[in-house]
Amino acid sequence: MAMNDPILTVKNLNVGYFSARRELHAVRNVSFTLGREKVAIIGESGSGKSTVGRAIVRLLPEIAKISADEMQFEGQDMLALSEKRMQAIRGARISMILQDPKFSLNPVMSVGEQVAEAYLAHHRVGRAEAKKRAIAQLAAVKIRDPEHVYTLYPHEVSGGMGQRIMIAMMLIPDPAMIIADEPTSALDVTVRLQVLALLDDLVKERGIGLLFISHDLNLVQSFCDRVLIMYSGQVVEELAAADLGNARHPYTQGLLASLPRIGEHKGRLPVLDRQASWAEALGRQP
């Protein structure tokens, strides 16, 4: 694969939830590519952005139906792969970082043992070698005194350190792509910047493609390369992150207008005026 070739190509992705009583189209006709860059998907809660991330790695409930004209990852048709083959891709080639590490880490195992277990799952080595590699990986994500941190349990580490531990675990198999679903929303501002700097280094130094799912417009504008704005299950606008302030779709403009600005004096923040026409293509009301 050439350096400029997309790692992931998605064309007209659709996700629906079907039951005997109800049919819900959660995602409709979403298309984008991801190279060795940082691409953000932003939108309000319920817009479908997290569903897109989970659909890519096929981690949705059994009642979900996923379809697409094309969903290619490193030249492989993701929808045609068997579940066994998908298990080999999840974690190994596509890693996923979730919002709160406290709910992702096993509370009865030390964090170091969990990183070592991840290494054992992808490499044929002994436990002593796995521990050595785990400590090295903790150091690689800028955790001080990794030998000590290796022995700690999840409740003994801070949110920022827990997120770094999760990133260390996700990097064990050297993935080509990371899906980060609100990875910094539970962190304070200082720690958030440190985690973002770490993710930025991974994209630049390892050539990883980062799909960054967020609701924070200010954050993605300064951190990402491109932005997809989702509303009611569809992408309403795509533009360079640096050009987010020049967005043309009224939904994006409404989101930007609702943000308070430091040093800017104005009255009551406007409420987003949703238009029925924005969702008409989905056949559903906003």
N, C-alpha and C positions, 0 to 999 in steps of 0.2 A: 504494500500500500504506500503510495507516494505521500510526502509530507502534507501536501495541500488537499489530498482527497478527504472527503467527509468520513468521520468515524461512524456516524449514525445518519441515516436518511429516513425521514418519516413523511409519507404522502397520504393525505386523507385518512387519518386515524379516527376511528369511531369506537366509542365504548358505550354499551347500553346495558342496563340492568333489567332483566325480564323475570316476571313471576306470573302466576295464574291471574292475579288481580291487576297488575300494574306493569307499565312499560315506561322506563325512564332513560332518555338519551343524555348521558352525563358529559360526553365529549363528541363533538361533531366536526369532521373534516379538518382536523389539525395537521398542518404540514410545516416541516422545518428541517434543517440540516444542522449537524454539530461537527465541527472540526476540532483542531487543537486550540480551543478558545473557551471563553466563559460566556455562555448563553443563559439568560435569565427568562423564567416564565413567571409573570406577576399577575395578580388579580386578587379580588376579594375572596373570603372564605366561601367555598361552594362553587367557585368558577371553573373547577375541573383541572387545575394545575397539578395537584398531587396525583390525581387519577392518571394523567398523562405519564408521569414518572413511573408509577407502578405498572401501567400497561406495557411499557417498554420492556420491563423485566418479567412480565406476566405474573405479577403478585396480587392480582385482584381476586375477589371471591368467585366461586364456581358459577354463581348466577350471572356474572358479568360476561358479556359477549364482546370480544375484541375483533375488529376487522380493519383492514387498511389496504390501499392500493399497493403500498410498498412500505416495509419496515425492515431496513437492511442495517445490520451492524457488522462492521468489518467484512462485508461481502456475504454475510449469511442472512437468509430470510428468517427473521425471528418468529414469525407466525407459523412457519412450516416445521420448526425444530421440535423434536420430541421433548417431553418433560425431563428425561435423563440428560439430554444435551443442554437444555436450559439450566439445569442445576450446575453443569460444568462452567457455564458462562457467568451465572450469578456469583458475585464475590470474586471470581478469578479474573474476568475481563470487564465486568461492570460492577462497581461497588456502590452501595447506597448509604448515605449518612442521614440519619433521622434527626428530628428536632431536639429531643431531650435524651441525652445518654443515660440518664437514670433509669429509663424504661427499656433501654436496649441492652444494658449490661446485666449479667446474672448476679443477683445480690449475695449469693452464697459462695462465690468464687472470687479469688483475688483478681484484680484487673490484669495483672501480669500473666496469670494462668490462662485467662481468656484470650489474650493476644497470642500466647504460645499455642493454644488450641487451634487458633486460626492458622498459624504457621504449619502445624501438624496436618491440618486438613488439606493443605495444598503442596506439601513437600514431604518426601520420604526421609525423615531424619529422626534421631532419637530425641528424648525429652530434654536432655542436657543441651543439645544444639538448638532446640526450639526455644528454650529459655534464653540462651545467649542472643539469638536473633530477635526475640521479643524485646529484650532490654535495649538492643541496638536500635530497634524501631521506635521505642519510646524516646530515646535520645534524639532520633531524627526529626521528631515532631516538637523538639525544643522543650522537653520536659526535664526539669532539673532533678538531679539525683534519681535517675531511672531505676537503679537497683532497689532503692527504698520504695518508690512508687509501685514497683512490681508486686510488692507484698501487700499493698493496701486493698481494701474492699471498696466497692462503688460508693457506699455511704460516707467513706472517709475522704473522698476527693471532691474538689469544687466542680461547678458546672463547666467552667472553661477547661479544666484539666480532664474531666470526663469526656468532653468533646474531642480533645486532642487524642485521648486513648482510643476513641472510636475511629478517628482518622488513621491512627497507627494501625489498627486492626484491619481497616479497609485497604490499606496500602501493602499489606503483607504479600498478596499475590501479584503485585505490580499491574493494576488494572489499566485499561486503555481509556476508561470513561468512569466518571463519578457523578452520581445523581445526589445532590445535596438538597434535602427537603427542609427548609427553614432551619438551617444548621446553627444560626446565631441568635435566633429570637429569644432564647432563654438565657442569654449571656449579657453581662453588663458591657458598657461601651468600650472600655479598655480591653477587656478580654476578647470582645467581638473583633476588634481590629487585629489582634494577634492571630486569631483563627483565620480571618480573611487573608492576612499576609501569608500564612502557611498554605492555604489553598491556592493563592496566586503563584507562589513559588512552584507548586506541583505542576501547574499548567505550563509555566515557562520552562522549568528545568526538565520535567519528564515528558512533556508533550501530551499531557492528559486532556481529554475533553471534559469540561465541567458543565453540567446542566444544573443551574442554580434556581431553585423554586423559592419564591419569597413573595411577601406582600409589601415590602419596604421599598418604595420608589427611590428615595434618596440614596439608599444603600446600593441598589443595582445600578443606578446612574453613575456612581463613582467607581464601582468595582467591576462591572461586567462589560463585555464587548458589544453584545447585541441583546435586545429585549423583545420578548413576545408578550403582548398584553391579551389576557383572556377574560372573556365575559360570557357567562351563561353557557360554558362548554365549548366556545369557539374562540379562535384567535381573531381579534378585531383589528389588530395593528402590529406591525413588526418594524423596528427601526434600530439604528445604532444607539447604544446606551447614552453616548454623549449628546445625541440629538433628542433625548426624551422630552426636553423642555419645548421642543417644536412639534410635538405630537399633533396630529390632525383630527383623530377620531374624538368625538365629544365625550366618550366614556373616559379615555385617557386624560383628556383635558380636565374633566371633572375630578378625577382622582388627584391630579396635580394641584388643582385649585383648593382642595380640601386639606392640604398640608399646611400646618403653621410654619412660619419662617422666623428664625431668630433675627431680631433687629427690624423686622417688618411690622409696622403698625397698621392694622386694619380691623374692621368690626367683626361681626359674627362670621365664622367660616361657612362657606356655602355648603348646602346639602346637595349631594349628587342627584341630578334630575334624570332618572333613567327613562329611556324612551322605548316604547313597545317595538319599534322598528329594529332595535339592536338585536332582538332575539327572534324576529320573525323567521329568519332562515332556519331556526331550530324547531319552529312550530310549537313554541312554548312561551309562556309569559315570564318577564324578568322578575 
